[in-house]
Amino acid sequence: MKIKPITAVGYTFLVALISSLITVLCYHIFVFNTFSLDSSQPSALREIDSATVASSPIKHEKSIIEVMSYGCHYCASNEEEIEKFAATATRG
């Protein structure tokens, strides 16, 4: 059974298209909460009650928390700048 080259190329593009669409859908569902029921509030901002704040392991009022991802290009490109900042930041 011989497959035509155009069929193989078309199938490859179809698989790549489906894969990218599923990835975008997962980001919208799990990261951006695009399809959440409560659309009155922006999904990036949440209100945290005082009980949650009191039980937080972060006890200092002026804390800097680094949020990064090993797969993020921007996190990787700014790693040296973060290290420089951490060296100059005061403790306590």
Residue pairs with C-beta under 8 A, 6 or more apart in sequence:
28 34
28 35
29 35
32 43
33 43
34 43
36 43
58 65
60 92
64 89
66 82
68 75
69 75
